[in-house]
Amino acid sequence: MSGMFTKILCPLDFDSQSLWAIKIGREALQPGGHIRFLHLRCFPFALTPNEAEVPLAQSKESLEAILREALGPETPYDTVVESSDDFAKSIVHHARDIHADCIVLATHARRGVEKVLLGSIAEQVIRDAPCPVLIITPPSVSTPQIP
């Protein structure tokens, strides 16, 4: 899969599946295209906006470091790190905002009771997305090494 899309949204959550999503997003990007990497945080307890800024800023720094190493300077991208209590809704909003022609989304591949209790963000995104959604499922053997 090389160069199929011009505007890609790639939500990331800092787990090993995210590394796969970064790699697939890069490979799916047409020359001259652009990727938005989105990291969403949920604060299950009350924080003031000032208190939330520190973990959001730290997450943005971590995301930028991962992307610099994984992508290098040749891949055009931007990053957004924000708080959300509805990840699927936020992902769809960003896809619409940038007029994405693809969402590359890693899934945790939850099954059984865990899936029933937690729901599936991927399923919600697929249902509401304004564009195709490429779901990356975790490999059963190892974590990729991004060249």
N, C-alpha and C positions, 0 to 999 in steps of 0.2 A: 504494500500500500504506500504509494509515494505521491504526494502532492495532489490530494483530492479536494481539499477545502481551502478557502481563503480567510475565513474568520472562524476561529475555534474557541470555544469556552471549555476550560479544563479545571473543574473543581478538584481541590486537593485537600487531604487531611493528614499529611505527614506520616502515613504508614507505608509499608512496603508496596502496596498496590498503587500508591501515588507515583512511585518511580516508574511503574509500567505505563501509567497514564501520560506522564511527561514524555516518555519515549514514543508512544504511539501518536500522541498529539504532534510531536515534532515531525514524525514520518508522514503524517497525513496532511501536513501544511504545504500548500503550493508555494513556489517561489514568489516573494512579494506579499505573502499572506501574513496574518497576525494572530497570536494566541493571547487570550486573557486567562491567566491563572487566578483562581478564586479560592480563598481559604475562609471558611466561615467558622466562627466561634460561638458557642452557646454558654452563657453564664447562668447556671441554674439557681444562683442566689443573687440577691439584689446588689448591683454595683452602681455607683454614680458614674456618669459619663467620664469623669476624670480618672476614676479607678479602673475603668475598662480600657482606657487608652494605653496603659503600660503593657498588659498582655497582648493587645492587638499590635502594638509597635514591635514587641519582641517576636511575635509570629511573623510579621512582615519581614523583619530582618532574617529570620531563619529561612523563610520561603525564598527570599532573594538569594541567599547563599546557596541553597540547594539548586536553584535554577541556573545561577552563574556556572556552577560546576557541571550540571547536566546538559546545558544548552550551548554554552559559550556565547560569544558576541554576535554570531551570525543569524540567530533566530530572533525575529522581532516579537516582543511580548510585552505585556504589562501585568501588574499584579494588583489585586484588590483583596484586602483583609478587612473583614467586618463582622460585627455581631449579628446573629440571627437566631430566632427561636423557631423558624420554619425553613430548614435547609432546602427542601425541594422548591418551595416558592421563591426563595432567593436565587437559586440556580436558574430557574426559568426566567425570572426578572432580568438577570444579567444577560442571558442568551438573547432576549428580546432587545435589551438596551444596546448591545453591540451588533445586532442583526447577524448573529452567529449562523453559519450554515452547517455546523456540527457541534455537538457537545460530546467530549470524551470524558467518560465518567467511570472511575474504578468502583467496583462493588466489593463488599466484604463477603458476599456469598453466604449470608446467613440462611439457615434452614430450620424447619420445624418450629418449635415453640418460640425460639429466639426471634424468628422472622415475624411470627404472628404478634408477639408482644411489642416489638420495636418497629414493625412496619418496614417498608423498603423505600428509601429515598429514591433509588433508581427507578422503581416502578412508578412513583409519583411523577418523577421528571419525564419519563417516557410518555406518560399519559398527557402531560400538559405542555411539553416542549414545542416550540415553534419550528423545530428543525430536527433532522435525524440525530439520534443518540447512539453513540458507539459505547457499548458497555465492555469494560475490561474486567474479566474475572481473574482472581488470583491464581497463579500457577500452583500446582500441587507439589512441585519439587523444590524450587529455589527462587531467590530474589534476583532480579536482573542486575547486571553491571552495566551502567549507562556509559557508552564510550565518550 
